[in-house]
Amino acid sequence: MLYFLPFASSSLQAERIYRRITDRVTSLGYTLSRRRIHDIHYWHEGVAIHETVGVSSANGETVLAIFKAGACFFICTYSRGVVWGDPMMACPSSTDSVDYFDDDVSVATV
C-alpha cells in the first residue's frame, strides 16, 4: 500500500499535515519511529481491534496516522492526537500485527 493521508488533496498537503500531526504527538513527549504505519491489529479490554489509516476507527472518526513510539503504538484521529487529546494507545502485549506503508517516505521526528 502506498502512503496516503486521508482528506489531503495533494501529496504536498499530505506531507504538511503529516508533519503537523507528528509535531503534535512529539509535543506530548513521545519520540516517534520514522516508519509510516498503514494498519494495526490489537486487543483492548478483550476486544480485537483493527485500525487502518483512512478507515473509521473504534471511536468513530477516521484514522489519520498511526505511529510507533518506543514499545507502544499511537492511533491518531481528529480528536485523539491531531487537534486535541492524546492519541489512542496500543501496547506491545496487546498488539497482534502491524503493517507498514510500502513506500517509506518518512518525515517523522526520530
ZAVEX-808961 format. One record per residue (C-alpha): chain; x, y, z. Coordinates in steps of 0.05 Angstrom, whole numbers, plus 32768, in hexadecimal, padded with zeros to 4 digits. Example, Ala and Ser with C-alpha at 12.3 -4.5 7.8 and 13.67 -1.06 7.14 Angstrom:
# ZAVEX-808961
<chain A; east 80F6; north 7FA6; up 809C>
<chain A; east 8111; north 7FEB; up 808F>
This chain:
# ZAVEX-808961
<chain A; east 8000; north 8000; up 8000>
<chain A; east 801C; north 8044; up 7FEC>
<chain A; east 801B; north 807B; up 8021>
<chain A; east 7FE0; north 80AA; up 8023>
<chain A; east 7FC0; north 80D9; up 8055>
<chain A; east 7F74; north 80D9; up 8056>
<chain A; east 7F53; north 8119; up 803E>
<chain A; east 7F94; north 8136; up 8021>
<chain A; east 7F8B; north 8153; up 7FDB>
<chain A; east 7FD4; north 814A; up 7FC6>
<chain A; east 8014; north 8128; up 7FDD>
<chain A; east 8030; north 816B; up 7FF2>
<chain A; east 7FF4; north 8179; up 801E>
<chain A; east 7FF8; north 8132; up 803A>
<chain A; east 8041; north 813E; up 804E>
<chain A; east 8030; north 8180; up 806F>
<chain A; east 7FF7; north 8162; up 8097>
<chain A; east 801F; north 8124; up 80AA>
<chain A; east 8057; north 8152; up 80C3>
<chain A; east 8025; north 8178; up 80EE>
<chain A; east 800A; north 8137; up 810B>
<chain A; east 8050; north 811E; up 811B>
<chain A; east 8060; north 8161; up 813B>
<chain A; east 8021; north 815D; up 8165>
<chain A; east 802F; north 8116; up 817D>
<chain A; east 8078; north 8124; up 818C>
<chain A; east 8063; north 8162; up 81B3>
<chain A; east 8040; north 8131; up 81E2>
<chain A; east 8085; north 8114; up 81F2>
<chain A; east 8089; north 80D9; up 81C2>
<chain A; east 80C3; north 80C8; up 8195>
<chain A; east 80A6; north 80AB; up 8155>
<chain A; east 80C1; north 8076; up 8126>
<chain A; east 80CD; north 808F; up 80DF>
<chain A; east 80A7; north 8056; up 80BE>
<chain A; east 805F; north 8064; up 80AA>
<chain A; east 802C; north 8032; up 80C1>
<chain A; east 7FF0; north 801F; up 8096>
<chain A; east 7FCA; north 7FF4; up 80C7>
<chain A; east 7FCE; north 7FD1; up 810B>
<chain A; east 7FA9; north 7F96; up 812B>
<chain A; east 7FA6; north 7F98; up 8176>
<chain A; east 7F7B; north 7F85; up 81B2>
<chain A; east 7F58; north 7FB6; up 81E1>
<chain A; east 7F31; north 7F9D; up 821D>
<chain A; east 7F29; north 7F59; up 81FC>
<chain A; east 7F11; north 7F75; up 81BA>
<chain A; east 7F39; north 7F6C; up 8179>
<chain A; east 7F43; north 7FAF; up 8157>
<chain A; east 7F5D; north 7FBD; up 8111>
<chain A; east 7F6F; north 8006; up 8104>
<chain A; east 7F81; north 801B; up 80BD>
<chain A; east 7F95; north 805F; up 80A2>
<chain A; east 7F5A; north 807B; up 807A>
<chain A; east 7F26; north 804F; up 809C>
<chain A; east 7EF6; north 805F; up 80D5>
<chain A; east 7F16; north 804F; up 8118>
<chain A; east 7EFB; north 8031; up 8158>
<chain A; east 7EE8; north 8078; up 816E>
<chain A; east 7EC0; north 8084; up 812D>
<chain A; east 7EF2; north 80B4; up 810E>
<chain A; east 7F1F; north 80A8; up 80D2>
<chain A; east 7F65; north 8091; up 80E4>
<chain A; east 7F96; north 80C5; up 80CA>
<chain A; east 7FD8; north 80A8; up 80E1>
<chain A; east 7FF5; north 806F; up 810A>
<chain A; east 8039; north 8076; up 812B>
<chain A; east 8069; north 804A; up 8152>
<chain A; east 808A; north 806A; up 818D>
<chain A; east 80B7; north 803E; up 81B6>
<chain A; east 8092; north 7FFE; up 81C3>
<chain A; east 804C; north 801B; up 81B9>
<chain A; east 8022; north 8030; up 817E>
<chain A; east 7FF8; north 806F; up 8179>
<chain A; east 7FBA; north 8075; up 814E>
<chain A; east 7FA7; north 80BC; up 813B>
<chain A; east 7F63; north 80D6; up 8127>
<chain A; east 7F4B; north 811E; up 8125>
<chain A; east 7F38; north 8121; up 816F>
<chain A; east 7F6B; north 80EE; up 8187>
<chain A; east 7FB1; north 8109; up 817B>
<chain A; east 7FA7; north 8137; up 8140>
<chain A; east 7F82; north 8175; up 815A>
<chain A; east 7F7D; north 8165; up 81A4>
<chain A; east 7F80; north 812B; up 81D4>
<chain A; east 7FB2; north 80F2; up 81D5>
<chain A; east 7FB4; north 80BE; up 819E>
<chain A; east 7F96; north 807A; up 81AA>
<chain A; east 7FCC; north 804B; up 81C3>
<chain A; east 7FDB; north 8001; up 81B5>
<chain A; east 8013; north 7FE1; up 81DE>
<chain A; east 803E; north 7FA7; up 81C4>
<chain A; east 801E; north 7F73; up 81F1>
<chain A; east 7FDB; north 7F82; up 81D0>
<chain A; east 7FF5; north 7F89; up 8188>
<chain A; east 7FEC; north 7F4F; up 8157>
<chain A; east 8007; north 7F6D; up 8116>
<chain A; east 801D; north 7FAE; up 80F6>
<chain A; east 801F; north 7FBC; up 80AB>
<chain A; east 8049; north 7FF5; up 808F>
<chain A; east 8040; north 801E; up 8050>
<chain A; east 806A; north 8003; up 8017>
<chain A; east 808B; north 8045; up 8005>
<chain A; east 80B4; north 805D; up 8040>
<chain A; east 80B1; north 80A8; up 8036>
<chain A; east 80B6; north 80B8; up 807F>
<chain A; east 80BA; north 80FE; up 809A>
<chain A; east 80AB; north 80EE; up 80E3>
<chain A; east 80D8; north 8105; up 811A>
<chain A; east 810A; north 80D0; up 8131>
